């Protein structure tokens, strides 16, 4: 039987893969109980997701939603696969990005270029109304107008995007807008009943926590609250060596700063960010008045933060309101409980690679845990093993670290000798070259045999098929750093804490083999990784297919 997947693949000129067909079958039958599907790298997830979204619209006539947690992934959808799907199915597929992507020309004109960009507030209010103060300004009603019929042309790009997205058959958007639409807006932008498909769903819990949490840099408190904020900053300095929950004196100083209010310009207006900081401080103060083990207000000395430990109840309400499907190459065992959907169907559709022939793996004989961090013999032993693996590799090498301290220490040891051997050596956050991550990635790909020292930010979205990446090195099992949030997570949900590490290591290993012709080597400089090769865990069991070196 010809399905939407086969139609789309035929339109693009691709052949279906068994894993991709299984993924489509799972997503094509979603209901409010939900489906969680693990689909390995190379499966063709985005095409299967768009085909399933098209089927959901064809079956119900109700708008479908595709949610991408990151801008990079949305770019990938909208650059190629979404236009192909729109052409194939004769459907209207639109994107809606974060509010800061849209300029408000009216506010900029009225205030000589100093107007806000996008729309103010977490409630997605329109800046045009706030700045113009009259609904009939320019001859239109800002709430209900059709931007295609306005003269002069409607000049709020954000409202225009909302207008078209509300009329699309399929909307591609980010996590924040999905939450805002389904849980906040009295007049939703998207349809509330259509199916939702979340790609890279392993990031969903963290994204929902980020949306519900708050974070304000200490220097912002000093900037926007002036003298009162400076006092708060001084009190926060004590947490630089040992992050912790804020004490009563911080709470009192913060309340005093809030009561004084944020600074305003000569026109009596506060900036967008000042208002966001003020709202965040208000929210944190409210939480400090009613302390909870599930929501912590704490500081690392450089920022004031509010973080949630468990968001399963709110995630359940968001997800089960619609038919839903969650997709990722890495599905943690704890995901159903963490998202409050224990009844969801969990399935692994497999991957298209022959890891036994395409990939090899080596693991250090030395423990990489923090208890040995001060041992020089431990460090030198692991560096020597890493050096040996790099020298054997003719193509590019990506070395990943869970802390900049470790990264810089290993770089200082290996960097000079690798350069002396004729390799291009790249370092993330190198103060001498001051290159962005995108610039580093471009140089790495073009060079073909470079060695890149990077943090976990290179463990996702870093796509380098072919010989330009032949080895991935992981310095140690990437457990999250110690702070009040991770300590609370370890205590209440130890399985979720471990899954954070497993997700990171599998995402990092996933940089190695991107196509069926790739060949590469994975080295983990931590003997604790041996247990991963014998694990039956859904997310990591494919590592056991790698050939031992």
C-alpha positions, 0 to 999 in steps of 0.5 A, a space after each residue: 500500500 502506498 503511504 504518505 512516506 512512500 509518496 514523499 520519498 518518491 517525490 524526493 527521489 529516495 528509497 525507503 529504509 526499513 527503519 524509516 518505514 517502521 518509524 512512520 508506521 508508529 507515528 501514523 497511528 498516534 493517539 493521546 496515549 502517545 508513542 516514543 520512538 527511538 530511531 538511530 542516526 541515518 534513519 531519515 527521521 525528519 521525512 518520516 515525521 513530516 509524512 506522519 504529520 501530513 497523514 494526520 492532517 489528511 485523516 482529521 482535517 486538523 492542523 498538525 504540529 512539528 516541534 523542534 527543540 533547537 533552531 538548527 533542527 528547525 533550519 534543517 526542516 525548513 531548508 529542504 524537507 518541509 518545502 519538499 513535503 509541502 510540494 508533494 502533498 500540496 499542503 501549506 507548511 509554515 514555521 513560527 520562531 521565537 519572538 526575537 526573530 521578528 522586528 517591530 518596524 513601527 516601534 523602531 520608527 516611532 522611537 528612532 530605532 530604539 524600539 524593542 525587537 519582536 514582542 514583549 512578554 512571555 504571554 506573546 503580547 504585541 509590541 505594536 499595541 503597547 507602543 501605538 496605544 491605539 487599536 485603530 492606528 494606521 487604520 487596522 485592528 492589530 488583533 484581527 487584521 489580515 496583513 495581506 490586505 493592510 495599507 500601508 503594509 503591516 509592519 509587525 513581522 511577528 504578528 504576520 508570522 502568527 497570522 499565516 501559521 494559524 492558517 497552515 496545515 502543518 506548523 513547524 515551531 519550537 518548544 516555547 511556542 508550543 507551550 505558550 500556545 497550548 497552555 497560556 494563550 486565551 486565543 491559541 495560534 495553533 489548533 489545540 486538537 491536532 497531532 504533535 510530533 516532537 523531534 530530538 525528543 530527548 531534549 524535551 524535558 530540559 526544554 520544558 524545565 528551561 521554560 518554567 525556570 528563570 535565570 538572571 546574571 549577577 551583572 544584570 542585577 547590578 545593571 538594572 537595580 543599580 545600588 540595590 542590585 549591587 548588594 545582591 551581587 555582593 551576597 551572591 559571591 559566596 556561592 562561587 566556590 560552592 553553589 547552593 540555595 540562596 540564604 535569607 539575607 539574599 532573599 531580603 536584599 533581592 526583595 528590597 531591589 525588587 521594591 525599588 524597581 528597575 532603572 528606566 530611560 529618560 522617557 520613563 521606559 524600561 528595556 525589554 531585558 530589564 522587564 524580563 529580569 524584573 519578572 524573573 525576580 518576582 517569580 523567584 521571590 514568590 518561590 522563596 516565600 513558599 519553599 519546595 524540594 521540587 523547585 529550587 532558587 539557588 546561585 553559583 555566584 555568577 547567576 541567580 537561578 530557579 530550577 525545577 526538579 520534576 515537571 512530569 505533571 505539567 508535561 503530562 498535561 501538555 502532551 496528553 491533550 493531543 495525539 503525540 509522537 516523540 522521536 529521537 536517536 536517544 530515548 532514555 529509559 526514564 523518559 516516560 516517567 520524567 514526562 509523566 507518560 508511563 502508558 506511552 508505547 516505547 519502541 526502537 526501530 533500529 538503525 541502518 548502519 553495520 557498526 561491526 564493520 564501520 566502527 571500532 571502540 577502545 576504552 581506557 584501563 584507567 578510571 576517569 571519575 572525579 576521585 582521581 582528578 588530582 592524580 598525575 599518574 591517572 591523568 598522564 596514563 589517560 593522555 598517553 592512551 589518547 595520544 596513541 589513538 590520535 596518532 593512528 588516525 589519519 582523518 579528523 579527530 573530535 575530542 569532547 570534554 564535560 568541563 573546560 578545565 579538563 579540556 584546557 589541561 589536555 589541550 596544553 599537553 597535547 596541542 603543541 606536539 600535535 601542531 609540531 606533527 603538522 596537524 591543525 589544532 582547534 580549541 573551543 573558546 580559544 582567547 587567541 583566535 576568538 572563533 565561534 563554534 560555527 567557524 571552528 566547525 567550518 575549519 574542521 570540515 575543510 581541513 580534513 585531518 584537524 584535531 578539535 578540542 571541544 565541550 559538549 556543545 559539539 556533541 549535538 548538531 555537529 555533522 561531519 560525514 566522511 574522512 574529515 571526522 574519523 575519531 571521536 574521543 570522550 575524556 570521561 563519562 559526562 555526568 552533570 556537574 555538582 550543584 543543588 539541582 543535580 544533587 536533588 535529582 540524584 537523590 530523588 531520581 537516580 535513574 534520570 541522573 544516570 540517563 543524563 550521562 548516557 544521553 550525552 555519551 550516546 549523542 557524542 558517539 553519534 558524531 562518528 558514523 553519519 552515513 553508510 560509508 563512514 568509518 571511524 573509531 571511538 575512544 572513551 578515556 574512562 574505564 567505567 565505560 566498560 559496563 556500557 558495552 554489556 548494557 541492555 539499555 535501549 539507548 546504549 546497546 548499539 555501542 556493543 556492536 562496535 568492534 573492539 580495538 
